[in-house]
Amino acid sequence: MTTYNCLIVDDEPIAREIVKTYCGHLPNLHVAAMCGNSLEAKAVMQTKAIDILFLDINMPVLDGIAFLKTLKSKPQVIFTTAYKEFAVNAFDLSACDYLLKPFSLDRFIVAVDKAVEKLAPEGMPTTDSTKRDAYLFIKFDGKICKILHDDLLYAEANGNYTKIVTMQNLITPSMAFSTFTELLPQKVFIRIHRSFIVNKSRITHIEGNRVFIDTIELPIGSNYKDDFMREIGIRSQN
C-alpha cells in the first residue's frame, strides 16, 4: 500500500488536531508535519516531500490562497476553511477539493480519495469501478462538450432543456432532463427533486428540506426525501 505524506496548515490548534485525527483513520496517510502559518509550512516543504496539503485560508501574515500561489511545485491541495466565498479562487488554483468547516469524516474521505486518485501513477487500476469512463459527452452550442462526473455539481430540469452546472461552467443543452439523468451513474448522482439531481460527493451539508453545495442551495422534494436520506445512510425523521 502506498503511503502519502500530508502537511496540515491551520492557525487554529483544534482544527489541526481534527484533521490529524481524521488522517489517523486512513492507513495510507502519514502526517509529516503540522504548521500554524504559511511561512512555517513553506519551510517544511523545502525539507520534506509533501503529497497532500490540508490548507486553511484565513491565516495571519500570508493567507492560504496567497501561499499556494508562491509554490512552484504544488502537492494535491485540499482547502479546509470556514469561508465559503473563496471556493472559486481555490478551484482556479487547481485545488483538489474545498472542505467547509465543520466537515464530517465521510466528506473528508471523499476529498482524500480524489487526491489519491490524482497521485496514483497513470495506468494504475483504481478500486472504484465508477472511475472507468467517468465522463460523458453532451452536444451544446455547436460543440460536443466533455463533462467529467466529478466536475458535475448538479443538473436541473428547464423545460425542453437541461441546466447542467459544473465546477467550471454552465451549459443548457437541448435535452430532456429524463434523458440526461439516464446517462449518469446512480451510485454517484442522486435525484432529490423532480427537477434536480445532485452529485452526492459534492454535497457539503443538508438543512431541513435543502441540500447545499457550498453556497448553492437546492430543494429536496417531499416525494424524494425518504429515498434520498436512505441513499446517504440517514434515517429520515418526520
C-alpha positions in Angstrom: 0.0 0.0 0.0 1.3 3.4 -1.0 1.7 5.9 1.9 1.2 9.6 1.3 2.9 12.4 3.3 0.4 15.0 4.5 1.0 18.6 5.7 -1.7 20.3 7.9 -1.6 24.1 7.9 -4.1 25.9 10.1 -3.7 28.7 12.7 -6.2 27.0 14.9 -4.8 24.2 17.1 -8.2 22.5 17.4 -8.7 22.5 13.6 -5.2 21.0 13.1 -6.0 18.2 15.6 -9.3 17.4 13.9 -7.6 16.9 10.5 -4.8 14.9 12.2 -7.5 12.6 13.8 -9.3 12.2 10.5 -5.9 11.3 8.8 -5.4 8.7 11.6 -8.4 6.8 10.3 -6.8 6.3 6.9 -3.8 3.9 7.0 -2.4 5.3 3.7 -2.0 8.8 5.1 1.1 9.9 7.2 1.0 13.3 8.8 4.6 14.6 8.1 4.0 17.9 10.0 1.5 20.4 11.3 2.0 24.2 11.0 0.3 27.2 12.4 1.0 29.5 9.4 2.1 29.5 5.8 5.7 30.6 6.4 6.2 27.6 8.7 4.6 25.4 6.0 6.9 26.7 3.3 10.0 25.9 5.5 8.7 22.3 5.9 8.0 21.8 2.2 11.6 22.8 1.5 12.9 19.8 3.5 10.1 17.2 3.1 8.2 15.8 0.1 4.5 16.5 0.7 1.9 14.7 -1.3 -1.3 16.2 0.2 -1.6 19.6 1.7 -4.5 20.4 4.0 -4.6 24.2 3.9 -6.7 26.8 5.8 -7.3 30.1 4.1 -7.7 32.8 6.7 -4.3 32.9 8.4 -2.0 35.7 9.7 0.9 37.1 7.6 0.1 35.0 4.5 -3.3 33.5 3.7 -3.7 30.1 2.2 -4.6 31.4 -1.3 -1.5 33.6 -1.4 0.7 30.9 0.0 -0.5 28.4 -2.7 0.4 30.9 -5.4 4.0 31.0 -4.1 4.5 27.3 -4.6 6.3 26.2 -7.8 5.7 22.5 -7.3 2.3 22.0 -5.8 1.1 18.9 -4.0 -2.6 17.9 -4.1 -4.3 20.7 -2.1 -7.4 20.3 0.0 -8.6 23.5 1.4 -10.1 23.4 4.9 -11.8 26.6 5.8 -14.8 28.3 7.3 -15.1 30.8 4.4 -17.2 29.5 1.5 -16.7 32.7 -0.6 -13.1 31.7 -1.6 -14.2 28.4 -3.4 -13.9 29.8 -6.9 -10.4 31.2 -6.3 -9.4 27.9 -4.8 -10.5 25.8 -7.8 -8.9 28.4 -10.1 -5.7 27.3 -8.5 -6.4 23.7 -9.3 -7.3 22.7 -5.7 -8.3 19.1 -5.4 -11.2 19.9 -3.0 -12.7 22.5 -0.8 -13.9 21.4 2.7 -16.1 23.9 4.5 -15.8 23.7 8.3 -17.1 21.9 10.2 -16.8 18.9 7.8 -17.5 15.3 8.5 -15.2 12.3 8.3 -17.0 10.9 5.3 -16.7 14.2 3.4 -13.0 14.3 4.4 -12.6 10.7 3.0 -14.2 11.8 -0.3 -11.7 14.6 -0.6 -8.7 12.4 0.2 -9.9 9.8 -2.4 -9.8 12.5 -5.0 -6.3 13.4 -4.1 -5.1 9.8 -4.0 -6.6 9.1 -7.4 -4.7 12.1 -8.9 -1.5 11.0 -7.2 -1.7 7.4 -8.4 0.7 6.6 -11.3 -1.0 6.7 -14.7 -2.3 3.3 -15.7 -2.7 2.0 -12.1 -6.1 0.4 -11.6 -8.5 2.0 -9.1 -10.7 0.1 -6.8 -13.8 2.2 -7.7 -15.4 0.8 -10.8 -17.2 4.1 -11.4 -13.8 5.7 -12.3 -13.8 4.0 -15.6 -15.3 6.1 -18.3 -16.2 8.7 -15.6 -17.4 11.3 -18.1 -20.0 11.9 -20.7 -20.2 13.9 -23.9 -23.0 16.5 -24.5 -23.9 18.5 -27.6 -24.2 22.2 -26.9 -23.8 25.4 -28.8 -22.5 23.7 -31.9 -19.8 21.8 -30.0 -19.5 18.4 -28.2 -18.6 19.1 -24.6 -16.8 16.5 -22.4 -18.1 16.6 -18.8 -16.3 14.7 -16.0 -18.7 13.2 -13.5 -16.5 14.5 -10.7 -16.9 18.1 -12.0 -20.6 18.0 -12.4 -22.3 19.6 -9.4 -26.0 19.3 -10.2 -28.5 19.3 -13.0 -31.9 21.0 -13.2 -34.9 20.4 -15.5 -35.6 23.5 -17.6 -38.5 22.8 -20.0 -37.1 21.1 -23.1 -33.6 21.8 -21.9 -31.4 20.6 -19.0 -29.4 23.1 -17.0 -26.1 21.4 -16.2 -23.9 23.1 -13.6 -20.2 22.1 -13.4 -17.3 23.4 -11.4 -16.2 25.3 -14.5 -19.3 26.5 -16.3 -23.0 26.2 -17.0 -24.5 24.7 -20.1 -28.1 24.2 -21.2 -28.3 21.6 -24.0 -31.5 20.8 -25.8 -32.0 17.5 -24.0 -34.9 16.3 -21.8 -34.0 16.0 -18.1 -35.0 12.4 -18.0 -32.7 11.6 -20.9 -29.8 13.3 -19.2 -30.3 11.6 -15.9 -30.2 8.2 -17.6 -26.6 9.0 -18.7 -25.4 9.4 -15.1 -24.2 6.6 -12.7 -26.8 6.2 -9.9 -24.1 5.5 -7.3 -22.7 9.0 -7.8 -25.8 11.1 -8.6 -29.0 11.2 -6.5 -32.4 12.5 -7.5 -33.5 14.9 -4.8 -36.5 16.6 -6.5 -38.5 16.0 -9.7 -36.4 18.8 -11.2 -33.0 18.3 -9.6 -30.3 15.6 -9.5 -27.1 16.2 -7.4 -23.6 14.8 -7.2 -23.5 13.1 -3.9 -19.8 13.7 -3.3 -20.3 17.5 -3.8 -22.9 17.9 -1.0 -21.4 20.0 1.8 -24.4 19.8 4.2 -28.2 19.3 4.4 -30.5 21.6 6.3 -34.2 20.9 6.5 -35.5 20.4 3.0 -32.5 21.9 1.4 -29.2 20.5 0.0 -26.2 22.7 0.0 -23.1 22.6 -2.3 -21.1 25.2 -0.6 -23.2 28.4 -1.3 -25.5 26.7 -3.8 -28.9 25.8 -2.3 -31.2 23.1 -3.8 -34.6 21.9 -2.7 -35.4 18.4 -1.6 -38.8 17.3 -2.9 -41.2 15.7 -0.3 -41.6 12.6 -2.6 -37.9 12.1 -2.8 -36.7 12.9 0.7 -37.0 9.4 2.2 -35.2 7.7 -0.6 -32.5 10.4 -0.6 -31.9 10.0 3.1 -31.7 6.3 2.8 -29.2 6.7 0.0 -26.9 8.7 2.1 -27.4 6.4 5.1 -29.6 8.7 7.3 -32.9 7.6 8.7 -35.5 10.3 7.8 -37.4 11.8 10.7 -40.7 13.5 10.1 
